[in-house]
Amino acid sequence: MSRLMYCTRVRQTLKTTFTSYLGRIDIVGGSPVSHDRTESDINILATLGRNLRAARLSAGLTRQEAAARVGIAPSFFAQIEYGCSDLDLKLLGALADAVGCDAPQLLTF
């Protein structure tokens, strides 16, 4: 299954599950999510996710341990690794610190 198909499936599942509860689903991690992603945006998020996973494995951390260091749910950490979630610069810095690298390293192609 491609990353884009996975992200679409996750979004559809979340929409079905939480629409009645939240009234709207355009919230991830407390921030509005843009559905107007360009191909460049998708490539950046995919690169970030691959680099984050490589850094986490290199540090010998499980997804649960890394997520605990950042203070986010392991499922949200997984969405970031899969390139499915938007994030802000503060979270990017926290992710880099958690896996022992610099934020620019996570964005290097």
N, C-alpha and C positions, 0 to 999 in steps of 0.2 A: 504494500500500500504506500503510495507516495505521501510525502509530508503534507502537501496541499490537501489531499483527500483526507488524511488523518485530521488535520485542523478543521476541515469542513464538517467532518463527522462529529468531532468534539463539540463544535459550536452548535450543531443541530441538536445533539443530545442535551446540552446545557439549556438551549432555548426551550426544548420540550419540557425539561424537568423544572426549570425555575421561572418560566414566564408568568405563571399564575401567582407565584410567591412574590417575585420582585416587581411585577408589573411591566418590567422591561429587562432585557438581558445584556444590554450594552455596557456592562460593568465587569471588569476583571481587575482584581487587586485594588479596588477602590477608585480606579481611573476609567474614564470613558475609552472605549476601544474604537479605533478607526477601521471601518470596513472598506475604506478607499485605499487599500494598500497597492502600491505599484510593484512591478516585478523587482525593482531595485530594493524596495523595502523588504520583500520576501527573501531576497538573496542575503541581505544584511542580517535578518533575523535567523536565517538558516546557518550562516557562518558563525554568528554569535553562539548559537546552540551547539554546533559541532565543537567549537573551541572551548566552550564551557564544559562540555562532557569530557573532552580530552584532558583539560586541566584538573577536573574533579578526579578522574581515574588516575592521573599522574600523581595526585596528592594522596591517593589511596583512600578516598572517601566514598561512602555510599551516598546515594541520592538523599536518603533520610538525614544523614549526618550533615551534609552540605546545606540542606534546607533548614535544619535546626540552627546552624551557625548564622544564617541570614535572617531567620525568624519568619519564614514563610512555610506554607504547606508543601510537603513533598510532591503533591500532584501539580502545584503551580510551578515548582522547580522543573518538573518533567515537561510541562508545557513550554517553558523557556528553552529547555534543551532541544525540544522538537521544533523550535522556531515558530510556535503558535501564539505566543503572547507578546504584546507590547510591554515595554518597561521604560522607566524613567532613568535618568543619570544617577540618581541616588541609589536605586536598586542595582544598577550596573556596577557601581563601586562596591557595594556590599557583596555582590556575587563574586567579584574579582578577589576581594579580601578573603572570602570564605574558602576559595580554592587555591589561594596563595599565588596570585598573579596580579598584574596591573590591568586596569580596564582596557587600555588600548590593545593589549594582547588578545583580548576576547573578540575584538573587532577586526583583527588582521586577517586578510583573505589569504 
